[in-house]
Each structure stands twice: as C-alpha cells, then as structure tokens.
Amino acid sequence: MRRQEGTGVLARTRAFGIQLQIAAEMLDADINSRPVIESAHVMWQSLHGLVSLHTAKKLGFGMGADALVKPTIQAIVNGLFGKHIENHAFRRPQLPVVAGLISSPAKEAL
C-alpha cells in the first residue's frame, strides 16, 4: 500500500483503525467482525463525503461544513448504533488530523 499510495497511507490507516475501534466498542463486537467492518466503512465514506465537499468548496447551498458536522455525526451514530447508544457515554473526540478544516464553533458543538 505504501508504494502505491505514498507515505500518507499510514495516517489514513490509523484513521480507519480508529473508526474500527469506535464501531467495535459501540457494537460490543470483535473488531474483525462483518458488522464492525461495515460500520467503519459507512462512517468513513460519510465523513469523507462531507470533508471532500468542504475542501472542494462545493457546499454552496446554504449550509457549510461547520453547520453540517454535528448533524452528520449524529446521523451516523443514530443510523449505525441507535440500539446500542444507551449503554455508552459519548466523549468529545480529539481531531488533530481534521482540526484545521473545522472552525472553533463547530468543534465546540461536538
């Protein structure tokens, strides 16, 4: 992967690994199970879409990334983990990789 994708693949691999850990914790399932892997992929493609639209400056229909971060994450959590939510205390994530893309008001809303 490193030869094909370059050194940035390590950061992407770590980021996807975190999504796998979150899905495994939320589903109380093995990190290699199909539901965990599927959930991590759904989170990845959903968040990738928002970030891609933001960085391409394509969010021009009245709502920007700052306004969409919280509802996007809520929709992902409710859709993927809705029946598992009551057993978990949510904590504010540390977002060093994307922190520069999101303004302070949006980060505070999380």
MMTF fields as JSON, N, C-alpha, C and O atoms, coordinates in Angstrom:
{
  "mmtfVersion": "1.0.0",
  "mmtfProducer": "UNKNOWN",
  "numBonds": 439,
  "numAtoms": 440,
  "numGroups": 110,
  "numChains": 1,
  "numModels": 1,
  "chainsPerModel": [1],
  "groupsPerChain": [110],
  "chainIdList": ["A"],
  "bondAtomList": [4, 2, 8, 6, 12, 10, 16, 14, 20, 18, 24, 22, 28, 26, 32, 30, 36, 34, 40, 38, 44, 42, 48, 46, 52, 50, 56, 54, 60, 58, 64, 62, 68, 66, 72, 70, 76, 74, 80, 78, 84, 82, 88, 86, 92, 90, 96, 94, 100, 98, 104, 102, 108, 106, 112, 110, 116, 114, 120, 118, 124, 122, 128, 126, 132, 130, 136, 134, 140, 138, 144, 142, 148, 146, 152, 150, 156, 154, 160, 158, 164, 162, 168, 166, 172, 170, 176, 174, 180, 178, 184, 182, 188, 186, 192, 190, 196, 194, 200, 198, 204, 202, 208, 206, 212, 210, 216, 214, 220, 218, 224, 222, 228, 226, 232, 230, 236, 234, 240, 238, 244, 242, 248, 246, 252, 250, 256, 254, 260, 258, 264, 262, 268, 266, 272, 270, 276, 274, 280, 278, 284, 282, 288, 286, 292, 290, 296, 294, 300, 298, 304, 302, 308, 306, 312, 310, 316, 314, 320, 318, 324, 322, 328, 326, 332, 330, 336, 334, 340, 338, 344, 342, 348, 346, 352, 350, 356, 354, 360, 358, 364, 362, 368, 366, 372, 370, 376, 374, 380, 378, 384, 382, 388, 386, 392, 390, 396, 394, 400, 398, 404, 402, 408, 406, 412, 410, 416, 414, 420, 418, 424, 422, 428, 426, 432, 430, 436, 434],
  "bondOrderList": [1, 1, 1, 1, 1, 1, 1, 1, 1, 1, 1, 1, 1, 1, 1, 1, 1, 1, 1, 1, 1, 1, 1, 1, 1, 1, 1, 1, 1, 1, 1, 1, 1, 1, 1, 1, 1, 1, 1, 1, 1, 1, 1, 1, 1, 1, 1, 1, 1, 1, 1, 1, 1, 1, 1, 1, 1, 1, 1, 1, 1, 1, 1, 1, 1, 1, 1, 1, 1, 1, 1, 1, 1, 1, 1, 1, 1, 1, 1, 1, 1, 1, 1, 1, 1, 1, 1, 1, 1, 1, 1, 1, 1, 1, 1, 1, 1, 1, 1, 1, 1, 1, 1, 1, 1, 1, 1, 1, 1],
  "groupList": [{"groupName": "MET", "atomNameList": ["N", "CA", "C", "O"], "elementList": ["N", "C", "C", "O"], "formalChargeList": [0, 0, 0, 0], "bondAtomList": [1, 0, 2, 1, 3, 2], "bondOrderList": [1, 1, 2], "singleLetterCode": "M", "chemCompType": "L-PEPTIDE LINKING"}, {"groupName": "ARG", "atomNameList": ["N", "CA", "C", "O"], "elementList": ["N", "C", "C", "O"], "formalChargeList": [0, 0, 0, 0], "bondAtomList": [1, 0, 2, 1, 3, 2], "bondOrderList": [1, 1, 2], "singleLetterCode": "R", "chemCompType": "L-PEPTIDE LINKING"}, {"groupName": "GLN", "atomNameList": ["N", "CA", "C", "O"], "elementList": ["N", "C", "C", "O"], "formalChargeList": [0, 0, 0, 0], "bondAtomList": [1, 0, 2, 1, 3, 2], "bondOrderList": [1, 1, 2], "singleLetterCode": "Q", "chemCompType": "L-PEPTIDE LINKING"}, {"groupName": "GLU", "atomNameList": ["N", "CA", "C", "O"], "elementList": ["N", "C", "C", "O"], "formalChargeList": [0, 0, 0, 0], "bondAtomList": [1, 0, 2, 1, 3, 2], "bondOrderList": [1, 1, 2], "singleLetterCode": "E", "chemCompType": "L-PEPTIDE LINKING"}, {"groupName": "GLY", "atomNameList": ["N", "CA", "C", "O"], "elementList": ["N", "C", "C", "O"], "formalChargeList": [0, 0, 0, 0], "bondAtomList": [1, 0, 2, 1, 3, 2], "bondOrderList": [1, 1, 2], "singleLetterCode": "G", "chemCompType": "PEPTIDE LINKING"}, {"groupName": "THR", "atomNameList": ["N", "CA", "C", "O"], "elementList": ["N", "C", "C", "O"], "formalChargeList": [0, 0, 0, 0], "bondAtomList": [1, 0, 2, 1, 3, 2], "bondOrderList": [1, 1, 2], "singleLetterCode": "T", "chemCompType": "L-PEPTIDE LINKING"}, {"groupName": "VAL", "atomNameList": ["N", "CA", "C", "O"], "elementList": ["N", "C", "C", "O"], "formalChargeList": [0, 0, 0, 0], "bondAtomList": [1, 0, 2, 1, 3, 2], "bondOrderList": [1, 1, 2], "singleLetterCode": "V", "chemCompType": "L-PEPTIDE LINKING"}, {"groupName": "LEU", "atomNameList": ["N", "CA", "C", "O"], "elementList": ["N", "C", "C", "O"], "formalChargeList": [0, 0, 0, 0], "bondAtomList": [1, 0, 2, 1, 3, 2], "bondOrderList": [1, 1, 2], "singleLetterCode": "L", "chemCompType": "L-PEPTIDE LINKING"}, {"groupName": "ALA", "atomNameList": ["N", "CA", "C", "O"], "elementList": ["N", "C", "C", "O"], "formalChargeList": [0, 0, 0, 0], "bondAtomList": [1, 0, 2, 1, 3, 2], "bondOrderList": [1, 1, 2], "singleLetterCode": "A", "chemCompType": "L-PEPTIDE LINKING"}, {"groupName": "PHE", "atomNameList": ["N", "CA", "C", "O"], "elementList": ["N", "C", "C", "O"], "formalChargeList": [0, 0, 0, 0], "bondAtomList": [1, 0, 2, 1, 3, 2], "bondOrderList": [1, 1, 2], "singleLetterCode": "F", "chemCompType": "L-PEPTIDE LINKING"}, {"groupName": "ILE", "atomNameList": ["N", "CA", "C", "O"], "elementList": ["N", "C", "C", "O"], "formalChargeList": [0, 0, 0, 0], "bondAtomList": [1, 0, 2, 1, 3, 2], "bondOrderList": [1, 1, 2], "singleLetterCode": "I", "chemCompType": "L-PEPTIDE LINKING"}, {"groupName": "ASP", "atomNameList": ["N", "CA", "C", "O"], "elementList": ["N", "C", "C", "O"], "formalChargeList": [0, 0, 0, 0], "bondAtomList": [1, 0, 2, 1, 3, 2], "bondOrderList": [1, 1, 2], "singleLetterCode": "D", "chemCompType": "L-PEPTIDE LINKING"}, {"groupName": "ASN", "atomNameList": ["N", "CA", "C", "O"], "elementList": ["N", "C", "C", "O"], "formalChargeList": [0, 0, 0, 0], "bondAtomList": [1, 0, 2, 1, 3, 2], "bondOrderList": [1, 1, 2], "singleLetterCode": "N", "chemCompType": "L-PEPTIDE LINKING"}, {"groupName": "SER", "atomNameList": ["N", "CA", "C", "O"], "elementList": ["N", "C", "C", "O"], "formalChargeList": [0, 0, 0, 0], "bondAtomList": [1, 0, 2, 1, 3, 2], "bondOrderList": [1, 1, 2], "singleLetterCode": "S", "chemCompType": "L-PEPTIDE LINKING"}, {"groupName": "PRO", "atomNameList": ["N", "CA", "C", "O"], "elementList": ["N", "C", "C", "O"], "formalChargeList": [0, 0, 0, 0], "bondAtomList": [1, 0, 2, 1, 3, 2], "bondOrderList": [1, 1, 2], "singleLetterCode": "P", "chemCompType": "L-PEPTIDE LINKING"}, {"groupName": "HIS", "atomNameList": ["N", "CA", "C", "O"], "elementList": ["N", "C", "C", "O"], "formalChargeList": [0, 0, 0, 0], "bondAtomList": [1, 0, 2, 1, 3, 2], "bondOrderList": [1, 1, 2], "singleLetterCode": "H", "chemCompType": "L-PEPTIDE LINKING"}, {"groupName": "TRP", "atomNameList": ["N", "CA", "C", "O"], "elementList": ["N", "C", "C", "O"], "formalChargeList": [0, 0, 0, 0], "bondAtomList": [1, 0, 2, 1, 3, 2], "bondOrderList": [1, 1, 2], "singleLetterCode": "W", "chemCompType": "L-PEPTIDE LINKING"}, {"groupName": "LYS", "atomNameList": ["N", "CA", "C", "O"], "elementList": ["N", "C", "C", "O"], "formalChargeList": [0, 0, 0, 0], "bondAtomList": [1, 0, 2, 1, 3, 2], "bondOrderList": [1, 1, 2], "singleLetterCode": "K", "chemCompType": "L-PEPTIDE LINKING"}],
  "groupTypeList": [0, 1, 1, 2, 3, 4, 5, 4, 6, 7, 8, 1, 5, 1, 8, 9, 4, 10, 2, 7, 2, 10, 8, 8, 3, 0, 7, 11, 8, 11, 10, 12, 13, 1, 14, 6, 10, 3, 13, 8, 15, 6, 0, 16, 2, 13, 7, 15, 4, 7, 6, 13, 7, 15, 5, 8, 17, 17, 7, 4, 9, 4, 0, 4, 8, 11, 8, 7, 6, 17, 14, 5, 10, 2, 8, 10, 6, 12, 4, 7, 9, 4, 17, 15, 10, 3, 12, 15, 8, 9, 1, 1, 14, 2, 7, 14, 6, 6, 8, 4, 7, 10, 13, 13, 14, 8, 17, 3, 8, 7],
  "groupIdList": [1, 2, 3, 4, 5, 6, 7, 8, 9, 10, 11, 12, 13, 14, 15, 16, 17, 18, 19, 20, 21, 22, 23, 24, 25, 26, 27, 28, 29, 30, 31, 32, 33, 34, 35, 36, 37, 38, 39, 40, 41, 42, 43, 44, 45, 46, 47, 48, 49, 50, 51, 52, 53, 54, 55, 56, 57, 58, 59, 60, 61, 62, 63, 64, 65, 66, 67, 68, 69, 70, 71, 72, 73, 74, 75, 76, 77, 78, 79, 80, 81, 82, 83, 84, 85, 86, 87, 88, 89, 90, 91, 92, 93, 94, 95, 96, 97, 98, 99, 100, 101, 102, 103, 104, 105, 106, 107, 108, 109, 110],
  "secStructList": [7, 2, 2, 2, 2, 7, 6, 6, 2, 2, 2, 2, 2, 2, 2, 2, 2, 2, 2, 2, 2, 2, 2, 2, 2, 2, 2, 6, 1, 7, 6, 6, 1, 2, 2, 2, 2, 2, 2, 2, 2, 2, 2, 2, 2, 2, 2, 2, 2, 2, 2, 2, 2, 2, 2, 6, 6, 7, 7, 7, 1, 1, 7, 7, 2, 2, 2, 2, 2, 2, 2, 2, 2, 2, 2, 2, 2, 2, 2, 2, 2, 4, 4, 4, 4, 4, 4, 7, 7, 7, 7, 7, 7, 7, 7, 6, 6, 6, 4, 4, 4, 1, 7, 2, 2, 2, 2, 2, 2, 7],
  "xCoordList": [0.822, 0.0, 0.861, 0.538, 1.955, 2.804, 3.392, 3.443, 3.842, 4.387, 3.326, 3.602, 2.13, 1.061, 0.469, 0.171, 0.3, -0.41, 0.493, 0.032, 1.746, 2.645, 2.611, 1.906, 3.383, 3.509, 2.246, 2.082, 1.357, 0.103, -0.798, -1.743, -0.511, -1.34, -1.296, -2.271, -0.187, -0.09, -1.099, -1.745, -1.244, -2.215, -3.633, -4.469, -3.902, -5.231, -5.51, -6.634, -4.496, -4.664, -4.965, -5.834, -4.255, -4.52, -5.932, -6.636, -6.346, -7.684, -8.753, -9.734, -8.583, -9.569, -9.541, -10.582, -8.364, -8.255, -9.039, -9.647, -9.03, -9.811, -11.298, -12.053, -11.723, -13.132, -13.51, -14.612, -12.619, -12.867, -13.013, -13.898, -12.141, -12.21, -13.527, -14.147, -13.95, -15.21, -16.377, -17.239, -16.41, -17.506, -17.522, -18.591, -16.359, -16.29, -16.803, -17.537, -16.408, -16.87, -18.375, -19.065, -18.882, -20.309, -21.163, -22.25, -20.675, -21.443, -21.119, -21.737, -20.142, -19.678, -19.395, -19.879, -18.595, -18.302, -16.815, -16.092, -16.376, -14.989, -14.645, -15.443, -13.475, -13.059, -12.982, -13.045, -12.849, -12.774, -14.109, -14.173, -15.177, -16.486, -17.06, -16.732, -17.915, -18.506, -19.284, -19.122, -20.125, -20.848, -19.916, -20.204, -18.813, -17.852, -17.182, -17.074, -16.739, -16.064, -17.027, -16.649, -18.265, -19.268, -19.522, -19.549, -19.706, -19.982, -18.83, -19.053, -17.605, -16.435, -16.381, -16.031, -16.719, -16.73, -17.827, -17.614, -18.992, -20.075, -19.662, -19.898, -19.047, -18.559, -17.543, -17.608, -16.618, -15.543, -16.103, -15.747, -16.973, -17.48, -18.37, -18.379, -19.108, -19.973, -19.149, -19.399, -18.175, -17.337, -16.443, -16.182, -15.978, -15.157, -15.942, -15.399, -17.211, -18.046, -18.15, -18.012, -18.392, -18.507, -17.192, -17.185, -16.09, -14.789, -14.434, -13.909, -14.717, -14.416, -15.218, -14.678, -16.496, -17.32, -16.809, -16.776, -16.41, -15.897, -14.601, -14.466, -13.651, -12.359, -12.47, -11.649, -13.466, -13.684, -14.552, -14.859, -14.939, -15.781, -17.086, -17.522, -17.702, -18.953, -20.161, -21.268, -19.967, -21.084, -21.662, -21.52, -22.304, -22.802, -24.308, -24.848, -25.003, -26.468, -27.043, -28.134, -26.33, -26.843, -26.266, -26.408, -25.623, -25.021, -23.58, -23.294, -22.687, -21.279, -20.913, -21.759, -19.654, -19.163, -19.399, -19.765, -19.19, -19.384, -20.795, -20.983, -21.777, -23.167, -23.523, -24.484, -22.77, -23.119, -22.379, -22.78, -21.312, -20.517, -21.374, -21.447, -22.01, -22.768, -23.933, -24.064, -24.793, -25.878, -25.385, -26.036, -24.248, -23.702, -23.266, -23.583, -22.544, -22.093, -23.289, -23.311, -24.294, -25.485, -26.213, -26.673, -26.322, -26.993, -26.235, -26.843, -24.92, -24.109, -24.3, -24.552, -24.181, -24.315, -25.706, -25.839, -26.739, -28.105, -28.37, -28.988, -27.906, -28.158, -27.408, -27.961, -26.163, -25.349, -25.456, -25.38, -25.633, -25.518, -26.731, -26.669, -27.838, -29.009, -29.426, -29.669, -29.517, -29.98, -28.9, -29.177, -27.684, -26.585, -26.199, -25.37, -26.792, -26.356, -26.538, -25.656, -27.651, -27.948, -26.899, -26.833, -26.084, -25.065, -23.724, -22.764, -23.649, -22.366, -22.428, -23.416, -21.351, -21.175, -20.285, -19.166, -20.795, -20.017, -19.004, -19.267, -17.857, -16.789, -16.394, -16.511, -15.942, -15.524, -14.239, -13.246, -14.248, -13.05, -11.968, -12.246, -10.748, -9.626, -9.453, -9.332, -9.441, -9.411, -8.177, -8.322, -6.985, -5.798, -5.666, -5.151, -6.107, -5.928, -6.83, -6.411, -8.074, -9.03, -9.281, -10.092, -8.606, -8.869, -8.726, -9.463, -7.808, -7.61, -8.712, -8.842, -9.512, -10.586, -11.882, -12.769, -11.985, -13.235, -12.988, -12.019, -13.846, -13.653, -13.99, -14.611, -13.596, -13.827, -15.29, -15.587, -16.238, -17.646, -18.156, -18.909, -17.766, -18.217, -17.601, -18.272, -16.324, -15.681, -16.338, -16.498, -16.722, -17.375, -18.736, -19.198, -19.387, -20.723, -20.675, -21.691, -19.505, -19.415, -19.505, -19.446],
  "yCoordList": [-1.2, 0.0, 1.257, 2.24, 1.218, 2.404, 2.759, 3.935, 1.746, 2.015, 2.616, 3.551, 2.085, 2.534, 3.872, 4.721, 4.065, 5.232, 6.316, 7.442, 6.027, 7.009, 6.952, 6.133, 7.833, 7.788, 8.234, 7.922, 8.948, 9.372, 8.214, 8.375, 7.045, 5.878, 5.522, 4.988, 5.806, 5.478, 6.269, 5.713, 7.552, 8.374, 7.897, 7.831, 7.566, 7.081, 5.736, 5.477, 4.887, 3.586, 3.772, 3.092, 4.688, 4.964, 5.504, 5.107, 6.403, 6.991, 5.921, 5.916, 5.015, 3.954, 2.995, 2.477, 2.758, 1.907, 2.471, 1.721, 3.787, 4.429, 4.211, 3.952, 4.313, 4.062, 2.615, 2.357, 1.676, 0.278, 0.111, -0.606, 0.774, 0.685, 1.247, 0.658, 2.39, 3.002, 2.076, 1.853, 1.534, 0.639, -0.61, -1.055, -1.18, -2.374, -2.073, -2.867, -0.908, -0.514, -0.284, -0.742, 0.414, 0.729, -0.52, -0.627, -1.457, -2.668, -3.798, -4.863, -3.558, -4.576, -5.867, -6.94, -5.734, -6.857, -6.895, -5.927, -8.007, -8.185, -7.213, -7.012, -6.624, -5.62, -6.185, -5.427, -7.486, -8.112, -8.648, -9.281, -8.401, -8.917, -8.087, -6.91, -8.706, -8.018, -6.764, -5.734, -6.789, -5.56, -4.404, -3.252, -4.701, -3.652, -3.091, -1.874, -3.954, -3.508, -2.715, -1.687, -3.186, -2.445, -1.072, -0.072, -1.017, 0.257, 1.232, 2.417, 0.749, 1.614, 2.158, 3.32, 1.343, 1.812, 2.847, 3.813, 2.658, 3.641, 4.969, 6.029, 4.923, 6.16, 6.832, 8.041, 6.06, 6.584, 7.276, 8.421, 6.602, 7.213, 8.411, 9.368, 8.385, 9.52, 10.753, 11.847, 10.568, 11.697, 12.155, 13.349, 11.218, 11.569, 12.471, 13.431, 12.161, 12.986, 14.413, 15.356, 14.581, 15.926, 16.691, 17.843, 16.054, 16.722, 17.033, 18.107, 16.098, 16.327, 17.497, 18.34, 17.544, 18.669, 19.991, 21.005, 19.97, 21.184, 21.654, 22.826, 20.734, 21.141, 21.523, 22.294, 21.0, 21.357, 22.615, 23.056, 23.181, 24.385, 24.159, 25.016, 22.999, 22.638, 22.716, 22.36, 23.173, 23.302, 24.714, 25.53, 24.99, 26.33, 26.446, 27.359, 25.548, 25.565, 26.02, 25.593, 26.877, 27.458, 26.89, 27.502, 25.742, 25.16, 24.773, 24.115, 25.188, 24.84, 23.69, 23.156, 23.317, 22.199, 22.441, 21.519, 23.68, 23.976, 23.617, 23.084, 23.909, 23.631, 22.158, 21.678, 21.439, 20.059, 19.002, 17.838, 19.378, 18.394, 17.67, 16.441, 18.398, 17.769, 16.927, 15.779, 17.43, 16.568, 15.354, 14.31, 15.482, 14.333, 13.248, 12.073, 13.647, 12.674, 12.075, 10.872, 12.906, 12.38, 11.374, 10.343, 11.655, 10.735, 9.417, 8.347, 9.495, 8.277, 7.454, 6.251, 8.103, 7.396, 6.79, 5.621, 7.573, 7.059, 5.924, 4.922, 6.077, 5.067, 3.769, 2.687, 3.869, 2.665, 2.032, 0.812, 2.878, 2.372, 2.683, 2.545, 3.102, 3.561, 2.676, 3.174, 1.373, 0.49, 0.2, -0.445, 0.659, 0.424, 1.679, 1.612, 2.809, 4.096, 4.194, 4.708, 3.72, 3.942, 3.365, 3.764, 2.442, 1.836, 2.559, 2.119, 3.658, 4.325, 5.791, 6.486, 6.233, 7.651, 8.209, 7.743, 9.199, 9.772, 10.753, 11.496, 10.735, 11.65, 12.48, 12.042, 13.643, 14.531, 13.997, 13.799, 13.764, 13.213, 14.263, 15.459, 13.799, 14.653, 14.514, 13.4, 15.62, 15.577, 16.281, 17.262, 15.811, 16.538, 16.566, 17.546, 15.536, 15.469, 16.456, 17.071, 16.622, 17.484, 18.796, 19.603, 19.024, 20.217, 21.5, 22.458, 21.539, 22.738, 22.982, 24.092, 21.961, 22.107, 22.611, 23.09, 22.503, 22.827, 23.996, 23.99, 24.997, 26.177, 25.869, 24.847, 26.723, 26.519, 26.358, 25.48, 27.153, 26.97, 25.56, 25.017, 24.953, 23.599, 22.6, 21.665, 22.782, 21.864, 21.967, 20.955, 23.164, 23.344, 22.681, 22.279, 22.563, 21.97, 20.46, 19.856, 19.84, 18.374, 17.951, 16.758],
  "zCoordList": [0.0, 0.0, 0.0, -0.667, 0.75, 0.839, -0.519, -0.88, -1.289, -2.626, -3.537, -4.288, -3.472, -4.364, -3.923, -4.763, -2.639, -2.125, -1.558, -1.364, -1.286, -0.701, 0.821, 1.41, 1.444, 2.899, 3.624, 4.803, 2.961, 3.587, 3.948, 4.719, 3.394, 3.68, 5.166, 5.696, 5.847, 7.273, 8.089, 8.978, 7.805, 8.524, 8.231, 9.132, 6.974, 6.607, 7.276, 7.706, 7.362, 8.002, 9.48, 10.026, 10.134, 11.553, 11.732, 12.66, 10.852, 10.962, 10.801, 11.545, 9.846, 9.664, 10.849, 11.255, 11.401, 12.596, 13.764, 14.527, 13.909, 14.976, 14.726, 15.663, 13.475, 13.152, 13.456, 13.94, 13.181, 13.527, 15.042, 15.509, 15.804, 17.265, 17.795, 18.68, 17.249, 17.677, 17.363, 18.213, 16.147, 15.76, 16.634, 17.052, 16.915, 17.766, 19.162, 19.75, 19.693, 21.026, 21.04, 21.951, 20.048, 20.005, 19.813, 20.382, 19.019, 18.744, 19.717, 19.672, 20.6, 21.535, 20.779, 21.138, 19.722, 18.836, 18.529, 18.767, 18.005, 17.609, 16.477, 15.561, 16.546, 15.572, 14.149, 13.181, 14.017, 12.695, 12.202, 11.149, 12.955, 12.544, 11.405, 11.256, 10.606, 9.462, 9.874, 9.219, 10.931, 11.307, 11.667, 11.344, 12.327, 12.693, 11.446, 11.293, 10.568, 9.343, 8.459, 7.897, 8.333, 7.555, 8.16, 7.443, 9.473, 10.145, 9.969, 9.722, 10.094, 9.918, 8.485, 8.282, 7.508, 6.125, 5.888, 5.155, 6.497, 6.344, 6.979, 6.4, 8.163, 8.79, 7.881, 7.655, 7.366, 6.516, 5.287, 5.007, 4.55, 3.318, 3.611, 2.836, 4.696, 5.044, 5.406, 4.9, 6.277, 6.686, 5.538, 5.391, 4.733, 3.569, 2.623, 2.077, 2.435, 1.56, 2.057, 1.278, 3.352, 3.916, 3.771, 3.336, 4.132, 4.053, 2.598, 2.303, 1.692, 0.267, -0.294, -1.009, 0.028, -0.427, 0.142, -0.554, 1.415, 2.053, 1.393, 1.042, 1.227, 0.667, -0.808, -1.303, -1.516, -2.921, -3.055, -4.162, -1.907, -1.878, -2.642, -3.412, -2.421, -3.088, -2.164, -2.568, -0.935, -0.001, -0.125, 0.785, -1.237, -1.504, -1.512, -2.137, -0.838, -0.856, 0.475, 0.854, 1.189, 2.413, 3.692, 4.75, 3.627, 4.833, 4.532, 3.532, 5.406, 5.264, 6.177, 6.895, 6.143, 6.955, 8.438, 9.167, 8.892, 10.313, 10.772, 11.866, 9.934, 10.289, 10.103, 10.706, 9.286, 8.958, 9.765, 9.761, 10.456, 11.195, 12.23, 12.216, 13.11, 14.196, 13.668, 14.093, 12.761, 12.282, 11.499, 11.504, 10.832, 10.11, 11.083, 10.901, 12.107, 13.107, 13.844, 14.106, 14.185, 14.851, 13.962, 14.451, 12.678, 11.759, 11.655, 11.623, 11.602, 11.533, 12.811, 12.748, 13.954, 15.232, 15.37, 15.732, 15.086, 15.209, 14.231, 14.591, 12.999, 11.98, 12.208, 12.01, 12.619, 12.78, 14.158, 14.302, 15.169, 16.534, 17.4, 18.622, 16.782, 17.521, 18.669, 19.768, 18.45, 19.519, 20.549, 21.56, 20.319, 21.251, 22.038, 22.945, 21.695, 22.255, 23.759, 24.446, 24.287, 25.701, 26.639, 27.801, 26.164, 27.017, 26.974, 27.607, 26.238, 26.064, 26.474, 26.237, 27.089, 27.381, 26.268, 26.058, 25.573, 24.477, 25.023, 25.969, 24.411, 24.812, 23.598, 22.454, 23.87, 22.785, 22.158, 22.858, 20.859, 20.221, 20.043, 19.956, 19.99, 19.638, 18.125, 17.616, 17.416, 15.957, 15.384, 14.654, 15.692, 15.219, 13.708, 13.169, 13.0, 11.558, 10.839, 9.858, 11.313, 10.628, 11.352, 10.898, 12.46, 13.259, 12.452, 12.688, 11.52, 10.716, 9.706, 9.19, 9.414, 8.438, 9.053, 8.347, 10.358, 11.044, 11.973, 12.732, 11.924, 12.754, 14.209, 14.499, 15.099, 16.525, 16.905, 17.714, 16.374, 16.774, 16.501, 17.31, 15.381, 15.073, 16.023, 16.46, 16.352, 17.279, 18.643, 19.324, 19.055, 20.344, 20.391, 21.459, 19.227, 19.171, 19.383, 19.727, 19.181, 19.328, 20.757, 21.053]
}
